[in-house]
Every structure is written in C-alpha cells, then in structure tokens.
C-alpha cells in the first residue's frame, strides 16, 4: 500500500511505502520514491495509452482495414516505449543512485537485465 508523505510546502510530495526507507520492501514488493510531477506525467501517459488501446479494440470490432489498425498498434507501442524510457531515466536518477550510494552494487545487474529486456 503506497502512502503520500507530505513535507514542507517548499518540498514536493514523495510517494513511498512506510518501510521503504529502511527495508526497501513492503509485503515482498519494492517501491519507488518519485515526486508528484513524475507520477502525474506517467499516469497521464498511461491514460492516453489506455485510450489508444481501447480505440484499437474498437477498430478491430468495426472491421477497420488491417493496415490502419497496425499503424495504431505501432503508435501505442511507441507511446509505451516513451513511458518506459521516462521511467528508466527517473529510476536511474533516483532509485538506482540511492541504492549505489547505500552500497548495493547488485542494482547494476538488475538494471542491465531490465535494459536488455527492453531492447529485445
């Protein structure tokens, strides 16, 4: 369960689990610490992609010409790739950086595995 941690008015809200600062995990799942702006940007992107997917489903139901559907699928994939790149950037600049500073070098292997999976 994620909770919003409110800080002074000058500071941004950070999304985090109650135990992530010490344990890095809650209920067997790790959590991230991204600011409101990043969360909102990712959610907006996901909402647009969700709309694209619903649109593609509707095109298929209406028997729209295959090439047109394929073009829309390609656009949705590109949108997901963009969201992945944004999240990877934020992950590297926050989560990975923090773990490296804490002495957890295993995070490098984890990130490499993720990047290799992304570029398949």
MOLIN-V339581 format. One record per residue. RES is the residue in one letter. PSI is psi as a letter, one per 30 degrees, with the letter a starting at -180 (none if undefined). NEAR is the number of other ideal C-beta (glycine too) atoms within 10 Angstrom. D_FIRST is the distance of its C-alpha to the first C-alpha in Angstrom with 2 decimals. Layout:
res->(RES,RES)
psi->(PSI,PSI)
near->(NEAR,NEAR)
d_first->(D_FIRST,D_FIRST)
This chain:
res->(X,X,X,X,X,X,X,X,X,X,X,X,X,X,X,X,X,X,X,X,X,X,X,X,X,X,X,X,X,X,X,X,X,X,X,X,X,X,X,X,X,X,X,X,X,X,X,X,X,X,X,X,X,X,X,X,X,X,X,X,X,X,X,X,X,X,X,X,X,X,X,X,X,X,X,X,X,X,X,X,X,X,X,X,X,X,X,X,X,X,X,X,X,X,X,X,X,X,X,X,X,X,X,X,X,X,X,X,X,X,X,X,X,X,X,X,X,X,X,X)
psi->(k,k,l,k,j,k,a,l,e,f,l,l,k,k,k,l,l,f,g,f,e,e,e,g,l,k,h,f,k,l,l,l,i,k,l,e,e,e,e,e,e,e,e,e,e,e,e,e,e,e,e,e,e,e,e,e,e,e,e,e,e,g,h,k,k,e,e,e,e,e,e,e,e,e,e,e,e,e,e,e,e,e,e,e,e,e,e,e,e,e,e,e,f,d,e,e,e,e,e,e,f,f,g,j,f,f,f,e,e,e,e,e,e,e,e,e,e,e,g,none)
near->(7,13,11,10,14,9,9,6,5,5,10,11,14,18,17,17,20,13,12,19,12,7,11,15,12,16,8,5,8,12,21,18,16,22,15,12,10,20,17,11,16,15,10,11,17,13,10,13,18,11,11,18,15,10,15,19,11,10,17,13,8,8,8,14,9,10,8,11,17,11,13,17,15,10,14,18,12,12,16,15,11,12,17,13,11,14,16,15,11,19,16,14,12,16,20,17,12,15,18,15,8,10,7,13,9,10,17,12,9,13,17,10,10,13,11,9,8,11,6,4)
d_first->(0.00,3.79,6.60,10.22,12.66,16.06,19.13,22.82,24.05,25.60,22.44,19.85,16.23,14.05,10.53,8.98,6.63,8.48,10.45,11.27,14.49,15.95,14.60,13.33,10.99,8.00,8.65,11.40,9.81,10.80,9.51,12.07,13.38,15.19,16.87,16.85,19.98,18.73,15.60,18.03,20.63,18.58,17.33,21.00,22.26,20.05,21.23,24.79,24.52,23.18,26.24,28.47,27.38,28.04,31.35,32.28,31.62,33.88,36.49,36.62,36.97,39.81,41.51,41.44,43.48,41.71,42.27,40.53,37.48,37.47,37.65,34.58,32.68,33.80,32.55,29.06,29.06,30.19,27.43,24.81,26.75,26.61,22.84,22.71,25.20,23.36,20.08,22.26,24.03,21.02,19.65,23.12,23.49,20.29,18.33,21.56,23.65,21.46,21.45,25.20,25.85,24.08,26.51,24.40,26.98,25.35,23.18,26.48,26.93,23.41,24.06,27.54,26.39,24.02,26.90,29.36,27.22,27.00,30.79,31.87)
